[in-house]
Amino acid sequence: MTTTQASDSWRAKESQFYVHVVNRQPLVIARGKGARVWDADGKEYLDFVGGWAVTNLGHTHPDVTKAIAEQAATLIQTSNQFFTIPQVQLAELIVKHSVGAKVFFANSGTEANEGATKVARKYGRAHRDGAYEIITVLNSFHGRTLAMVAATGQPRYQERWQPLMPGFKHVEYGDLAAIERATDAKTAAVMIEVVQGEAGVIVPPEGYLKGLREWCDRHDLLLIFDEIQTGMGRLGTLWGYESVGVEPDVFTLAKGLGNGVPIGAFVVNGRCDVLEPGDHGSTFGGNALATAAGHATLRYMTDHDVPGNARRVGAYFKGRLEDLRRRRPGLVKDVRGVGLLLAVQFNDAISGKVVAACNAGGLLLNAPRPDTIRFMPPLIITEADVDECMTKLGRGIDAALGQ
Ligand SMILES: *Cc1c(COP(=O)(O)O)cnc(C)c1O
C-alpha cells in the first residue's frame, strides 16, 4: 500500500469533499504515459485498467494531446445551434470505417444508449405499429442513468431505484429461444453487448449473435450493439461486431472514442436514420474539443492498425493466462475474452485480494466480480508488457494467498 504523505493527504481530502459512491483503490494517480502511470509519490505502475478500457492508445498519447491542445487554443464549445468542423470530421471518419450511415455525439456511454433507445422507439412507432419495448439480457450493463438502469439486466443496480422506467424486458443471455419467446407486438429492438464487459468478460456462444441478426431481420426489429467497451479496437477489430461477423443497425460508443476525453456516440445505418429536428440534442455533445480528441484517436488507430496489435498481443496474453491455468488448475477456473478484453475467473472469491495485492505490487487491475479479474490495458502494449504483467500477477496472487 502507498502510505507516504502526498497520497495520504489527498485521500483524506477526498473523503471530506467527495460523495462516497465508490470504494476506491488506495492510489492517487498523478501522471500517465503509454501503459504506465505514476502516483502522487512518484511510484510507477503498469496500467492494465487503462482508464476502464478508455485510454486505448495509452495515456497522454502525443497525437491526441496535440489535437486537444490545438483545439483548446482554437475553439472549444459553440452549442449545436452551429456547425463545427471537428464534429463533422469525426462523424465522417466513423462512417467511413463502419457500417454506419450517420452519427450522433453524446458525452458518455449511458447517454449514447439513451439516444439509441430513442431511435428504437421512433422506429417502432413508425414501422412496427407503435412498438416501443427493447429486449436486453441478464447480466448486461448499459449505464447509470435511470433509463439505462432499467435497461441493465442486473437487479443489484435496479433494486434501489424503483420505480423503473418501463419498456425493457430481460431474458437469459446466450439463449436465442428466450429472445424469440420474449418478442411480441410491443418489441422494437434488441440491445446487447458483443462481449459482456462488466459481467466479467462473457463471450457469446457460437452463432448466438448471428441468430439474433436473423431473428431481428425476420421481425423488423432493430439490432442495437452496445459497443461502448468492445468498440475502438478492444477486441482486435476496430468494432467488436467485426470480430463476430454480425452487422448491427445501431451501435453505441464511448469509452475508447476520445482516449480519455469524455465523448459518446450512437451510429445508425441508413435503415434507422429516423430522428428529426427536436427529437434529441445535447449542450456539450460532440463539441469541438471532444470531437477533435476523438478524431485524432480514431485516425491514429486506423492509420497504425492498433486493433491488429490488440489482436496479436491479446492472443499472446491469453496464451500466457491459459498457461497459468494449466500450471495452477486448483486456482484458476476459467480464462476468457477476445483481443485485449480478457478475464481470469478463480475457483474462489479472491479477486478483491488479488487486485489489491497487484496494485500494491505495481500492476493495476480490476475485479468486475468477486471471483474474476479483468484486463483492459491500452491496446498499444507489447509482449514485454504482458510478461511484466504475468510476473507481477503471479506475485500478487501469492501475496493474496499468503504464500
Ligand atoms: C461503460 C459502459 C457503459 C456506460 O458508459 P458511461 O460512459 O459510464 O456512461 C455502457 N455500456 C457498456 C457496455 C459499458 O462498458
The ligand as an SDF file (V2000), in Angstrom:
LIG
                    3D

 15 15  0  0  0  0  0  0  0  0999 V2000
  -19.0400    1.6670  -19.5170 C   0  0  0  0  0  0  0  0  0  0  0  0
  -20.2200    1.1130  -20.2040 C   0  0  0  0  0  0  0  0  0  0  0  0
  -21.4180    1.8360  -20.2970 C   0  0  0  0  0  0  0  0  0  0  0  0
  -21.6380    3.1560  -19.5890 C   0  0  0  0  0  0  0  0  0  0  0  0
  -20.7730    4.1620  -20.0410 O   0  0  0  0  0  0  0  0  0  0  0  0
  -20.6350    5.5110  -19.1930 P   0  0  0  0  0  0  0  0  0  0  0  0
  -19.7300    6.3740  -20.0180 O   0  0  0  0  0  0  0  0  0  0  0  0
  -20.0660    5.1420  -17.8730 O   0  0  0  0  0  0  0  0  0  0  0  0
  -21.9950    6.0960  -19.0680 O   0  0  0  0  0  0  0  0  0  0  0  0
  -22.4650    1.2780  -21.0090 C   0  0  0  0  0  0  0  0  0  0  0  0
  -22.3310    0.0940  -21.6300 N   0  0  0  0  0  0  0  0  0  0  0  0
  -21.1880   -0.6170  -21.5790 C   0  0  0  0  0  0  0  0  0  0  0  0
  -21.1000   -1.9190  -22.2970 C   0  0  0  0  0  0  0  0  0  0  0  0
  -20.1010   -0.1340  -20.8570 C   0  0  0  0  0  0  0  0  0  0  0  0
  -18.9790   -0.8690  -20.7740 O   0  0  0  0  0  0  0  0  0  0  0  0
  1  2  1  0
  2  3  1  0
  2 14  2  0
  3  4  1  0
  3 10  2  0
  4  5  1  0
  5  6  1  0
  6  7  2  0
  6  8  1  0
  6  9  1  0
 10 11  1  0
 11 12  2  0
 12 13  1  0
 12 14  1  0
 14 15  1  0
M  END
$$$$
